[in-house]
Amino acid sequence: MEIALPVVETTGARKFAPVRIGLTYLWRHRRLPDFITPQTFTELVQHRKLHDRDARLPLLADKVRAKAVVADRIGSEWIIPTLWHGTTLPERPDWPLPFVVKSRHGCNQISFVRDWRTTDWNALTARSRRWMRADYGFWLDEWLYSRIPRGIIVEPFVGTGPGLPIDYKFYVFDGRVEYIQIHLDRGARHRWIIMDRSWRRRSAITTDPDPARPDTLTRMIAAAEELGCGLEFARVDLYEIDGHPLFGEMTFYPGSGLDPFNPISLDQEMGFHWLNAKASLSP
């Protein structure tokens, strides 16, 4: 059973959104965003939150429904199987270990179950209930999450070894990958590096050496470009497990546009690609 879409945008909520968004942006970037003629990537994320009501975005960000779209466009072999989805976790799950529990309608709402000796199922169930009650996206005015049915999804854990797999996040502008953000050691000392499509380093918040180029990079770029075709901007998250690429999810407000880039000039450069994609898609 799916819970009905909980949020209706009221005139009052829309009226104060620019104020909330502007103040939050000022807090993180130390400047106000340009809502009229946005030029940088982070400003364009704010503009999307205010104005973009493309019905494709909630569909592609929905962790349940997106799988059918992705399988149809790039093949079922890219899909991580769904072990279960619903609104209330069962009292006694019988899914094979290890597995992942996460919300279908939000981000950073996730728990990893590796063995029962170290898992407090009651605490995890209580956490999932909080996910269900939370109006994800409201405080940061991320509209599309209000259009995804609230729910929980369980998938098998993908990866080898004790750590989380490397997360490759492809920045796609109207069907062309320009950057890949590589997230390392997500379960502990999380850090990330941005490479361009030719695997040249562009940005980092770490002094780590350049990450190894994944064996399936060409296939992953092609898949991300297929999924992002026809959209001004989409971030397509993929994994490479034992030499096989897998689809993770799609995101349309990376970091809610609040994470500064290093160097700052990359924010302007990414904005240039977004604006070019916007112009090419305009009627």
NORDAVEN-V78033 format. One record per residue. OMEGA is omega in whole degrees, 0 to 359 (999 if undefined). NEAR is the number of other C-alpha atoms within 8 Angstrom. Layout:
omega-><OMEGA & OMEGA>
near-><NEAR & NEAR>
This chain:
omega-><179 & 176 & 182 & 179 & 194 & 191 & 172 & 181 & 178 & 178 & 180 & 180 & 179 & 184 & 186 & 180 & 180 & 179 & 180 & 183 & 181 & 181 & 179 & 178 & 178 & 180 & 184 & 186 & 179 & 174 & 178 & 178 & 173 & 180 & 185 & 179 & 181 & 182 & 183 & 179 & 184 & 175 & 181 & 173 & 179 & 179 & 177 & 180 & 182 & 194 & 188 & 179 & 179 & 184 & 178 & 186 & 177 & 179 & 184 & 178 & 179 & 186 & 176 & 186 & 184 & 185 & 180 & 179 & 182 & 179 & 180 & 187 & 182 & 174 & 183 & 181 & 178 & 191 & 170 & 185 & 173 & 177 & 183 & 166 & 183 & 183 & 180 & 180 & 178 & 181 & 183 & 181 & 179 & 180 & 179 & 177 & 349 & 178 & 185 & 175 & 180 & 177 & 177 & 192 & 181 & 180 & 178 & 173 & 191 & 175 & 180 & 179 & 183 & 176 & 185 & 180 & 183 & 183 & 172 & 185 & 179 & 178 & 179 & 178 & 178 & 178 & 180 & 176 & 177 & 175 & 183 & 181 & 186 & 176 & 187 & 178 & 185 & 188 & 179 & 176 & 178 & 192 & 193 & 182 & 177 & 181 & 176 & 178 & 178 & 181 & 180 & 179 & 178 & 180 & 172 & 175 & 177 & 180 & 178 & 181 & 186 & 183 & 176 & 180 & 175 & 182 & 179 & 184 & 186 & 179 & 189 & 180 & 183 & 173 & 176 & 175 & 176 & 184 & 173 & 177 & 184 & 180 & 185 & 171 & 187 & 182 & 184 & 183 & 188 & 176 & 182 & 181 & 176 & 174 & 172 & 186 & 177 & 178 & 172 & 185 & 181 & 185 & 177 & 169 & 184 & 175 & 178 & 172 & 178 & 177 & 179 & 177 & 180 & 182 & 185 & 184 & 182 & 178 & 181 & 177 & 181 & 180 & 180 & 180 & 176 & 182 & 182 & 182 & 178 & 178 & 179 & 178 & 171 & 170 & 182 & 183 & 184 & 174 & 169 & 184 & 180 & 178 & 180 & 178 & 180 & 177 & 175 & 179 & 174 & 184 & 184 & 174 & 185 & 180 & 186 & 181 & 184 & 180 & 178 & 176 & 176 & 9 & 180 & 182 & 179 & 177 & 178 & 182 & 177 & 177 & 178 & 179 & 179 & 181 & 176 & 178 & 178 & 180 & 182 & 181 & 181 & 180 & 999>
near-><4 & 8 & 9 & 6 & 9 & 9 & 7 & 5 & 6 & 6 & 6 & 6 & 8 & 9 & 7 & 8 & 10 & 9 & 7 & 9 & 11 & 10 & 9 & 9 & 14 & 11 & 8 & 9 & 9 & 7 & 7 & 9 & 10 & 8 & 8 & 4 & 5 & 10 & 11 & 12 & 14 & 11 & 13 & 13 & 13 & 13 & 11 & 8 & 11 & 9 & 6 & 7 & 7 & 5 & 6 & 6 & 10 & 11 & 10 & 11 & 14 & 11 & 11 & 8 & 9 & 12 & 9 & 7 & 9 & 13 & 12 & 8 & 8 & 10 & 9 & 8 & 6 & 11 & 12 & 9 & 6 & 9 & 9 & 7 & 10 & 10 & 11 & 9 & 9 & 5 & 4 & 4 & 6 & 4 & 6 & 6 & 9 & 10 & 13 & 12 & 12 & 11 & 15 & 13 & 13 & 9 & 6 & 4 & 8 & 9 & 8 & 9 & 11 & 9 & 8 & 7 & 4 & 6 & 8 & 7 & 6 & 6 & 7 & 9 & 10 & 8 & 8 & 13 & 9 & 8 & 10 & 12 & 6 & 6 & 9 & 10 & 12 & 9 & 6 & 8 & 10 & 12 & 10 & 10 & 12 & 15 & 10 & 13 & 12 & 13 & 14 & 15 & 15 & 12 & 12 & 13 & 9 & 6 & 9 & 7 & 5 & 4 & 9 & 9 & 12 & 11 & 10 & 11 & 12 & 15 & 13 & 16 & 16 & 14 & 13 & 9 & 13 & 10 & 11 & 13 & 12 & 13 & 13 & 11 & 12 & 11 & 7 & 5 & 7 & 9 & 10 & 11 & 13 & 12 & 14 & 11 & 10 & 5 & 7 & 7 & 10 & 9 & 11 & 10 & 8 & 7 & 5 & 5 & 4 & 5 & 6 & 4 & 6 & 6 & 5 & 10 & 8 & 6 & 8 & 10 & 11 & 8 & 9 & 13 & 13 & 10 & 11 & 16 & 10 & 7 & 10 & 11 & 12 & 12 & 13 & 16 & 13 & 14 & 12 & 12 & 11 & 5 & 7 & 7 & 12 & 12 & 11 & 10 & 10 & 10 & 10 & 10 & 9 & 8 & 6 & 10 & 13 & 10 & 8 & 8 & 9 & 9 & 7 & 8 & 8 & 11 & 13 & 11 & 10 & 10 & 13 & 11 & 9 & 13 & 10 & 8 & 13 & 10 & 7 & 6 & 9 & 5 & 2>
